Amino acid sequence: MADIQKRVTQAGDVRWDVRYRDGDRRQRKRSFERKLDAQRFARSVETDLLRGDWIDPRRGQEPFGEWAAKWLETLGNRKPKTRESYESIVRKHLVPRFGTTPIGSIDYPCVLGFVTELQRAELGPGTIRNVRDVLRLVLGLAVKSGALKVNPVIDVPVSRTARDEMIFLEPDQVMALAAEVSRPPARYRRGERRSDGYPEYGLLVKFAAFTGLRAGELVALRRKRLDLLRRRVEIRESASEAYGALQIVATKTYESRTVPIPASLIDDLLEHVGVAQPDQFVWQSPEGGPFRYSNWFKRHFKPAVARAGLPADTRFHDLRHSYAAMLIAQRAHPRAIMERMGHSTITVTLDTYGHLFPKLDAALDEALDGMYRASEARPAAPVRSISN
C-alpha cells in the first residue's frame, strides 16, 4: 500500500511524498508539488504492483545502447551469419538513432517516426522490416527485465516484401545449364580456365536440381554423408559465410534428413569423389580449398545462366524450386515433398508450392470420372436389410 506524507522544505515549500515498496519489497519514494498528483501516482503504483506491471523508473533511464549491448550478449546460440546480421543492424541503424536515448522514453510515436525516417532514406522494405524486428527484440529484453511496461514496437507497420518470383527449369534446361557451367569459354587472362573445364561444377548443378539441397547444405556436404551404394545422401550440416570465414552450422531446421540420389548420377559422383577422405568436402574451390559459394555464383553460375539462354534472374535456389516442381509433377504426396525438401512443417511446403498442385486437378477429375463410370457399369449390389 502506498503511503502519502506531507513535508515542508527548508525554503518553506510544501511537498507530498509517496512511499511504497516495489515488487522486491524495497522502499521507494517519489515527491510531488501537488497532493492531487501524489494521490494519482499512489493509485497507479498500487494498481501496477497488484497486476505485476510495476517497472523500475531507474532502469528506464538506462540508455538504449547499453540495452542493445546486453541483448547482443544473449545471441551466443544463434548461427554466426544471423549474429553478424544483427550486429550490423544495431551498429548501422539503431545505435546512431537511439544510442544515448533512455530506454523508457522510446514510445510508439518515436518508433513510428524512426520507421518513417528509414523509408525516406529509401531503404528497401526487407531492410526496414529487419531493422524494426531487431529493435523489437532489444526492447523486448527491456520489457522482460522490468525497464518497460509494454513493447512500443508491437503493431508498428512496415511495407510487405514482395517475394522473388520462382523460376522452374525443365530437365533439359538443367542439363544445358550444367553443360555451360562445366565448360565456360576461355578467359582473357592466362591460367583462369582449366583445360578440362569444370566438370565437377556441372555435376554440382545436376546434383542440386535432382536432390533439392540448399546451397549451404551442398557447400557443407562431406564425403561420409554420401551412401552411393544405397543411392542416398544424408544432410546434417549447412554452411554460411560470416565474419569473413566459412562457418559450418546446423541445417536451417536444426534437423537431419536423408534424400535419394538418382541412379544416373552415381557413376559421375563415384568418379568425382574418388578416394576422398570421409571428412573431405564433396565440393571444393578450383584451387582445392573450401568452396566459397558467393564467389562461385558470380564467376561461374550467373555467366552460365546467360549462355544457356535462361531468364536473367534465374537463381541457384531455383534449382531447388525446380526439384519441388518435378516431384509435384510426379504426383508426390506433400508429406514426401516436405521430408525431401527439409521443410519444418507441411504448411511451409503448401505455402511455398501450393500453387503448383492445382495443375493436377484435371488428372484427378478424369480419374474420379473414370471411377464413377466403372461403378455405374457394374450391376448394383442388392441391399441387405438388418432386422432386430
N, C-alpha and C positions, 0 to 999 in steps of 0.2 A: 504494500500500500504506500503510495507517495504521500509525503508529509510537507505541508506548506507553512513556512515560518516568515514572519515579518522581521526585517532588520533595517536599522538606521546606520548609515555610514558616518565616518568622522566628519564628512562635509555636510552632514545633515540630510542627505538624500535617502529616500525610502527604497528598499529593495525587498523583493519577495523571493525567498529561496525554496526551491523544490528539492527535497531529499528523498531518495529512493534507493533500493538495492536492485542491481541488474540481475541477469539470468544466472550469473555465477555467485550471487549473494554479496557482491562488493558494493560498498557505499558510494553513491553518486550524488552530485549536486549541480543544479543549474539555477542561475539568478535571473530575475525579470524586474523591469521597472514598474510594470502594472500587475495588479493582483489578478485581473482577468486573464492575462497571458499565462501567468503561473498556473491558474486553475485549468486552463485548456491543455497546457503541457502535461500537467499531472494526470489528467484523464487519459490523454494519448499514451503516456508511458504505461499506465496501468493496463490499458487495453492491449498494447503491444506485448507486454510481459505475459499476460494471460494467454494470448494467442501464440506466443513463441516467436513473434515478429520483431522483437526489440533488436536494434542494431547499436553497435558501439560508435558514438559520434567521433571518437578519436581515430578509429580505423578508417572512417570515411574521409578523413583529412590526408590520408596517405596518398602520395602521387601515383598516377596510373602507371608510370614507368616501373615503379617497384612491384606493382601487382603483375605487370607483364613479365618481369624477370622471374617472379615466383611461379607463374604459370608455365613458362618455358622449362623450368626445372622439373616439372611433372611429366615431361614428354619422353622420359627415358625408354619407355616400352614402345614408342612409335617407330615406324620404319625410318631409316635415315633420310630418304627423299622427302617424306612428309615433314620431318623435323626441320629440314633445310628450308622447305617452302614456308612453314610457319614463322621461322626466324626471320626470313626475308620480309614477310608481310609486316611483322612487328617493327623491324628496323626501318623499312622504307615508308610505311604508311601510318602506323599507329603511334609510335613514339614521337615523330615530328609534330603530330597534331595534338596528342594528349599527354605527352611525357610528364610534364610538371603539373598537370591538372589534378586536383583532388578527386579521388575515385567517386566520392559521394556527390560531387557536383555534375557528374555526367548523367544527364537525363534524356528522355525520349526526344525532345526538340533538338538537343545537342547532337545526338546520333543522326537524326534525320538531316540536319544541316551538313554533317560530315559526309553522308552518302551523296547529297546534292553536290558538294564540292568535288567528289570523285567523278561524278557524271559530267560536270563542267570541264574537268580535266581530260575528258574524252577517253577515260579508261574503258576497257571492254566490259560487258555485262558479267562475264565469268570472273574477271579480276575483282570487280566491285563486290560480287557475291562472296568471294573467298575472303576479302578484307572484312566484310561485315560479319562473316561467320567466325573469324578469329577474334574479332572484338567481342562477340557474344560469348565465346569461350573464356576469355580473360575476365570479363565482368561476371560470368557465371561462378568463377572461383571466388570473387569478392562476395557474391551473394551467399555462397555456402560457408564463407568464413565470417559472416556477420557484419560486413562493411557496407553492404547494400541490402535494402529490403526486397527490391524486385530488380530484374534484369531489364534495363531500358532498351536493349537491342531487340527484344522479342517483338514481333509484328512490324518491324521496320522493313518496308517492301523494297525490293530491287528488281530490275528488269530480268526476265527469264532469259536463259542462254539457249539459243537455237541449237538443236542437235545437228551434228555433222551428218550429211546425207550418206547413207550406206551405199557402197558400190559392190555389186555381186558379180564376180567374174565366173564365166563359164570355164569348164575344164580346159578347153583348147586355149583360152586366153591365159590361164595359169601357166600352161606349157610354153606359150610364146614369151611370157614374161620371164620364166625361168631360163629360157634359151638366151634371152638378151642379157640377163644378169651373168650368165656363165661366160659369155664371150663378148665383152664390151669392145668397142672399136679402139684401135691403138691411140695412145695419147701423145701429145707433142713432146713431153719430156721423157727422155730415155729411162727405161727401167721401171716406169709406173705400171706397166701392164705385163703380166706374166705371159710367157709364150703359149702356155696351155690354157690361158684364161682362168676363170674361177668356177670350175665345175661344182665345188662344194657349196657355193652360194646359190647356184641354180637348184641344187638339191635342197638347200635350206628353204627356198621359196616353195618348192613342191611339198616338202615335209610340213611346212606351216599350213598350206592350203588344204592338206588332206589329213591333218590331225587337229587343227583348230587351236593350237597352242598360242598363248600370248607371246609378244616379243620378249618380255622379261623372262618368261619360262624357257624360251629357246636359248637365250643367252646363258642361263644358269644350268642348262642341261648337261649332265656328266655322263660319261660312257657307261657307268654302272647302272644307270637308270634305263638303259635300252636292253630289252629282252627280245633279241632278234629271232630267237628260236620260236618263241610263242607269239611274236609279232605284237609286242606291247611296249609302251613307254610309260614310265612312272614319273609323275610330276610332283616334286616335293619342295622345290625352291623356285625363287624368281630373282631377277637381278634388276638393279636400277643404278643410275649414276647420281651420286650426291657427294658434296664436299670435294669434288674433283677426283673421285675414285669410284671404281666399280664396287657396288655393295650387293652381297648375296643375302637375301632375306626370305621370309616365308612367302607363300603364294598369296594372291590377293584375298582369298577367303580363309587363309590360315589352315587349309586342309589339303591333303594329298589326293590324287586321283590317278587312275590308270586309263590310258586311251589306246585303242587298237591302231596298228600301223598297217596301211595297205600292203599286201604281199608284193606288189610291183616295186616298192621302194626298198625292199630288204637287201637285194644284191648291191644296189648303189650305196646303201648305208654300210654294208659289210666292207666294201672297198674303201669307203671314206674313213671309217674309224680304225680299220686295220687292227693293229696290235696295241691300240691305245690303252693306257693305264686306266684303272677303274675310276679314279678321281679326275681324270683329264676332261676338260670341256669338249663337247662334241663340235662346237663351232668356235673357231679362233680367227684372229686377225690374219691378214696376208703374211705378216712377219712372224706369226706364231704366238703372239701374246694374247691377252684377254680380248675377246670380241667386243668392240665398242659399237653398239647399235646405232647411236646418234651419228657417228662418222660414216658408218656403212650405209645408212639410209640416204644421206646426202650424196655420197660419192658413187654408190652402186645402184641402189633401188630406184630413186627418182629418175635418173637418166634412163634406166631400163624401161620404166613406165612410158616415157615419151617415145622411145624407139619401138616399143611394142604396139604403139597406137592406142593405148588405153586412155581413159579420161585423165586429164592432167591432175585432178585432185584425188587420184587413187592413193590410198594409204596402205601401209603394211598391214594395219589392223583389218583392212577389207578382205584379206585372205582368210581371216577368222570368220568374218561375216559370210564369206562365200562357202566355207565349210558348213556353217549352220544351214545355209540355203540348200546345199546339196543333201544334207540329212533330211530336211523337211520335204524335199522333192521325192525322197525315197520313202516318205510316209513314216518317218521315225516318230516314236512317241515323244511328247515334250519332256517326259521324265528322263528318257535316254539322252536327249539332247542336253538337258541340264547337267547330267553327270559327265558327259564328254567335254562340255564347254567349261566345266568348273564353276558354274554359277552358284551363288549362295542359296537361292531358292528357285522353285519353278516359276514363281511370279516374275523374277528377273528375266527368265527365258521368254515368257509370254509377252512381257512388256517390251522386250527388245525385238523379238522376231514374230510376234503375234500377227502382224500384218501379212506375213507370208503364208500362214495357214489357210486363209480363205481361198487361195488358189487351188486347194484340194477339194473345195466344195463340189465342183462339177463331178469329179470322180466318185465322191461319196454319194451324191444324188443318184447317179447312174447305178451304183451298187445297190442302194436301197430299193430303187425301182425294179432292179433285176430280182431281188429277193421277193418283192411283192408279187411280180408276175409268176415266179416259180411257185409260190404258195397258192396263188389263185388257180393255177393249172392242176394242182393236186386235189383230189376229192376231199371234201370236208370230213373230218373225223366225227363219228357220232358223239353226241353229248350225253354223258352218263350222269344220271341223277343219283344223288346220295340221299337215302332215306334214313330217318332216325330209327 
